[in-house]
Amino acid sequence: MRYQIALFFTALQFYTRFPAPEWVEYKPKNLSMATRFLPLMGWIVGFIAALSFLVFSFITNISIGILMSMVASILVTGAFHEDGFADVCDGFGGGWTKEKILLIMKDSRIGTYGSVGLILILALKFSLLQDLATKIESDPLVLTLLFIAAHSVSRFMPAIIIFTQPYARDSDDSKSKPVAQKVNAGTLIIAGIFAIIPMILLSFLLKELLLFGSLVFLGLITFVLNRYFRKWIGGYTGDCLGAIQQVCEIGFYLFLVVLWKFT
């Protein structure tokens, strides 16, 4: 049990800005094992985002509530996944060889592709959330579960990549930015359980079984992105995982917007 608690705090410290107790020692192996709690980090981030929305939409309006929920999620994670998405935009937008792409992604500076990519994906997230919030603002529980489900299931997709795909950088090249690698099937199953629980609860409250179709849609997104990454760099990097999380979170919101428009 103490080991599982240590893995939880390892995930909490790595994937959010929350500190871990002093007794939790960082070990590369623990980071990989802590992938089982990656969707659970989505519970935390999603709950904080939902709470921020509910508070600020009540005292101001829906638009400001959505912006504050986005600000809250970025502050909680330190823009961890957004940074990965921007690096992927820069790397794959400006590089034409594996070496060049990896070099650009390792650069801490942001370029044109990364800037434009962030603007577009954040604008799309705002628009989709505004549409969804308008429909379910009157039900705080459903809205909270929607945020939690989006953040947890979108974090499960990178776990699948970690389990199935090779890491693209050599060990010496990745020391400055540790990344979870080589998780076992048990870790993936636990991560899947944490990802599916909010989906089940949300589906039950909405009485909408088609909601599980989002898993197929996100799986397709992950498959396409994985093929693209494998083609150009032979695997994944931490930035690729961040990009997958961001795109899958958007994909979840998009699926719901389309579903509720035609049902």
C-alpha positions in Angstrom: 0.0 0.0 0.0 2.8 2.4 0.8 4.3 1.7 -2.6 1.0 2.5 -4.3 0.7 5.8 -2.3 4.3 6.7 -3.4 3.3 6.0 -7.0 0.2 8.2 -6.6 2.3 11.1 -5.3 4.9 10.5 -8.0 2.2 11.0 -10.6 0.8 14.0 -8.7 4.2 15.7 -8.5 5.1 15.0 -12.1 1.8 15.7 -13.9 0.5 18.6 -11.7 2.0 21.4 -9.7 1.0 19.8 -6.4 4.0 18.8 -4.2 4.7 15.3 -3.0 5.6 14.5 0.6 9.3 14.6 1.4 9.5 10.8 1.9 8.5 10.2 -1.7 11.7 9.5 -3.6 11.9 10.1 -7.3 12.8 7.0 -9.3 12.6 6.6 -13.1 10.9 3.2 -12.6 8.3 4.7 -10.3 7.4 7.3 -13.0 6.6 4.5 -15.4 4.6 2.6 -12.8 2.8 5.8 -11.8 1.2 5.9 -15.3 -1.6 3.9 -13.7 -2.7 7.0 -11.9 -2.5 9.3 -14.9 -6.2 9.3 -15.6 -6.7 9.8 -11.8 -4.8 13.1 -12.2 -7.5 13.9 -14.8 -10.1 13.5 -12.0 -8.2 16.2 -9.9 -7.6 18.6 -12.8 -11.2 18.1 -14.2 -12.7 18.7 -10.7 -10.7 21.9 -10.2 -11.7 23.1 -13.8 -15.3 22.3 -13.1 -15.3 24.1 -9.8 -13.7 27.1 -11.3 -16.4 27.2 -14.0 -19.2 26.8 -11.6 -18.0 29.6 -9.3 -17.1 32.1 -12.0 -20.1 31.4 -14.2 -22.3 32.0 -11.2 -20.7 35.4 -10.2 -20.1 36.5 -13.8 -21.2 34.6 -16.9 -20.6 31.4 -18.9 -17.9 32.8 -21.1 -15.8 34.0 -18.2 -16.5 30.8 -16.3 -15.1 28.8 -19.2 -12.0 31.0 -19.5 -11.4 30.6 -15.7 -11.8 26.9 -15.9 -9.2 26.8 -18.7 -6.9 29.0 -16.6 -7.3 26.8 -13.6 -6.5 23.6 -15.5 -3.4 25.2 -17.0 -2.2 26.5 -13.6 -2.8 23.1 -11.9 -0.7 21.3 -14.6 1.8 24.0 -15.3 0.7 23.9 -18.9 2.4 20.5 -19.0 0.4 19.1 -21.9 -0.1 22.4 -23.7 3.7 22.7 -23.8 4.0 19.2 -25.4 1.4 20.1 -28.0 3.2 23.3 -28.9 6.5 21.5 -29.2 5.0 18.9 -31.5 3.6 21.6 -33.7 7.0 23.3 -33.9 8.9 20.0 -34.3 6.8 18.4 -37.0 6.0 21.7 -38.6 9.6 22.8 -39.0 11.6 19.5 -39.1 11.9 17.1 -42.1 14.1 14.5 -40.5 13.9 12.6 -37.2 17.0 14.3 -35.9 15.7 17.8 -36.8 12.3 17.1 -35.4 13.6 15.9 -32.1 16.1 18.8 -31.9 13.3 21.3 -32.4 11.0 19.7 -29.9 13.8 19.8 -27.3 14.2 23.5 -27.7 12.6 25.5 -24.9 11.6 28.3 -27.2 8.3 28.4 -29.0 8.0 29.1 -32.7 5.4 30.1 -35.2 3.8 26.6 -35.5 3.6 26.2 -31.8 2.1 29.6 -31.2 -0.5 29.2 -33.9 -1.3 25.7 -32.8 -1.8 26.8 -29.2 -4.1 29.7 -30.2 -6.2 27.5 -32.4 -6.6 24.6 -30.0 -7.4 26.9 -27.0 -9.9 28.8 -29.1 -11.5 25.5 -30.2 -11.6 24.3 -26.6 -13.3 27.5 -25.5 -15.9 27.3 -28.3 -16.7 23.6 -27.7 -17.0 24.1 -23.9 -19.2 27.2 -24.4 -21.6 25.0 -26.5 -21.6 22.2 -23.9 -21.9 24.5 -20.9 -24.9 26.3 -22.4 -26.7 22.9 -22.6 -25.9 21.6 -19.2 -25.2 24.6 -17.0 -28.3 23.9 -15.0 -26.9 20.6 -13.8 -23.7 21.1 -11.8 -23.1 17.4 -11.2 -23.3 16.5 -14.9 -21.1 19.4 -15.8 -18.5 18.3 -13.2 -18.5 14.8 -14.4 -18.1 16.0 -18.0 -14.9 17.9 -17.1 -13.6 14.9 -15.1 -14.4 12.4 -17.9 -12.8 14.6 -20.5 -9.6 15.0 -18.5 -9.3 11.4 -17.4 -10.1 9.6 -20.6 -7.8 11.9 -22.6 -5.0 11.0 -20.3 -5.7 7.3 -20.8 -4.8 7.5 -24.5 -1.2 8.5 -23.8 -1.0 5.5 -21.5 -1.9 3.2 -24.4 0.9 4.7 -26.4 3.4 4.2 -23.6 2.3 0.5 -23.3 2.4 -0.3 -27.0 5.0 1.9 -28.7 8.7 2.5 -28.5 10.3 5.6 -27.1 11.9 7.7 -29.8 14.8 9.2 -28.0 17.8 7.4 -26.6 18.2 7.5 -22.8 21.0 10.1 -22.8 19.0 12.5 -24.9 15.9 12.3 -22.6 17.5 12.8 -19.2 16.6 16.5 -19.1 12.9 15.6 -19.5 12.0 12.3 -17.9 9.2 10.4 -19.6 7.2 7.3 -18.5 8.3 4.2 -20.5 7.6 0.5 -20.7 4.5 0.1 -18.6 3.0 -3.4 -18.0 -0.5 -4.6 -18.7 -1.5 -4.3 -15.1 -0.6 -0.7 -15.1 -2.6 -0.1 -18.3 -5.7 -1.9 -16.9 -5.7 0.2 -13.7 -5.4 3.3 -15.8 -8.3 2.2 -17.9 -10.4 1.7 -14.8 -9.8 5.2 -13.6 -10.6 6.5 -17.1 -13.9 4.6 -17.5 -15.5 5.3 -14.1 -16.3 8.9 -14.8 -17.6 7.9 -18.3 -20.0 5.3 -16.7 -21.3 7.8 -14.2 -21.8 10.5 -16.8 -23.5 8.0 -19.1 -25.8 6.9 -16.3 -26.8 10.5 -15.4 -27.4 11.5 -19.0 -29.0 8.1 -19.9 -26.9 8.2 -23.1 -25.1 5.0 -24.0 -23.8 6.6 -27.2 -21.4 8.5 -25.0 -19.2 5.5 -25.1 -18.8 6.0 -28.8 -16.3 8.8 -27.8 -13.9 6.0 -26.8 -13.9 4.7 -30.4 -13.4 8.3 -31.7 -10.5 9.0 -29.3 -9.0 5.6 -30.1 -9.1 6.6 -33.8 -7.5 10.0 -33.1 -4.7 8.2 -31.0 -4.2 5.6 -33.8 -3.8 8.3 -36.5 -1.4 10.4 -34.4 0.6 7.4 -33.4 1.0 6.4 -37.1 2.2 9.9 -37.9 4.7 9.9 -35.0 6.0 6.4 -35.9 6.5 7.4 -39.5 8.6 10.5 -38.7 10.5 9.7 -35.5 9.9 6.0 -35.0 8.0 6.2 -31.8 6.8 8.7 -29.2 8.3 11.4 -26.9 6.9 13.1 -23.9 5.8 16.0 -26.1 3.9 13.5 -28.3 2.1 12.2 -25.3 1.1 15.8 -24.3 -0.1 16.5 -27.8 -2.3 13.3 -27.8 -3.8 14.3 -24.5 -4.7 17.8 -25.7 -6.1 16.6 -29.0 -8.1 13.8 -27.3 -9.6 16.2 -24.8 -10.8 18.4 -27.7 -12.0 15.3 -29.4 -14.1 14.3 -26.4 -15.8 17.7 -26.4 -16.3 17.7 -30.1 -17.9 14.2 -30.0 -20.4 15.4 -27.4 -21.2 18.6 -29.3 -22.0 16.6 -32.5 -23.8 13.9 -30.6 -26.1 16.3 -28.8 -26.7 18.3 -32.0 -28.2 15.3 -33.8 -29.9 13.4 -30.9 
